[in-house]
Amino acid sequence: MDDNDLSNKRIAERREEDKPQIFRTLRNIDLNLLTIFEAVYVHKGIVNAAKVLNLTPSAISQSIQKLRAIFPDPLFIRKGQGVTPTAYATHLHEYVSLGLESILGALDLTGSYDKQRTITIGTPPSLGTLLIPSIYKAIKAAHPHLLIRNIPILDAENQLGQFQTDLIIDTHVTGTRTLNHHVLYHDRLILICRKDHPCLQQPLTEETLSQYEHTLLMLEGQSMSTMRQKVRELFPEQPVSFSSYNMFTIAALISHSDMLGLMPSRLFSFFNSCWPLTEIDFPPLHNATVEVSLYYNKLSLRDPVLENVISVIRNAFEKE
């Protein structure tokens, strides 16, 4: 380890050691006093600050006295009908104003978009590849200062319920009282195989297709997905030979084998440009569909930023 690395490590260690002291110091300071200090500074008087904060001048004066006991300075000097800040108060104002703005920015109580904020969207890998580009474009067009982060879905119910992610887009999230959802679109469910598959030279009957092995997309936390149900309905005697959580893996495997698989048509159109795949025209599947929905915690609607993002995403799909 060189001298610079050692020095940086020591600085980081000291910062960690200082954290308990920071907490003890802040615990002894009523942060409301800093709000009152800022109001007196900005409005140049105790009476003016009292009107803005809906407090009495006496309460403002008492708060200033408490601040004088904390800081080694009188902070404000009476001048005519108002007060003038000391040099120390001017120095303090620079930091207090930035701190209050940072707190308000983190809370974002006004729902303004003139500052950066990250919106987290969970998707399966395949749906993320298919949908995130258009979602990103729609959000940035409406709110250019927002940042977008796409994360994997591990446990959708807990991720949303515990606010570990803002939104989830998927086909199979188990509903609870805390979650809400909007259907973005319905997609046809189709049976696919590789191009030049031997089944394409035979009558496309259940008997013919049952001769070949099948794949299945596994869904986290879901015992019976739409696609699994369809496989069992159409080919009750045919076991699933290969399953995966990743639709990319399934598409690649189908393109290099004689296996068959169910897939939403939009994903098929995307994968078809990557691998030599083709749709099997199988009448029992003509009316089969799968829902792709936007899921979120109901309490998220209290957040004006997130409420607007949800609206933007819904509108983007309504225009399709």
Secondary structure, DSSP 4 states (H G I P E B T S, - for coil): --HHHHHHHHHHHHHHHHHHHHHHHHHTS-HHHHHHHHHHHHHTSHHHHHHHHT--HHHHHHHHHHHHHHSSS--EEEETTEEEE-HHHHHHHHHHHHHHHHHHHHH-TT---SS-EEEEEE--HHHHHHHHHHHHHHHHHH-TTEEEEEE--S-HHHHHHTTS-SEEEES-PPP-TTEEEEEEEEEEEEEEEETT-GGGGS---HHHHTTS-EEEE--TT-SS-HHHHHHHHH-TT--EEEEES-HHHHHHHHHTSS-EEEEEHHHHHHHTTTS-EEEE--GGGTT-EEEEEEEEEGGGGGSHHHHHHHHHHHHHHHT-
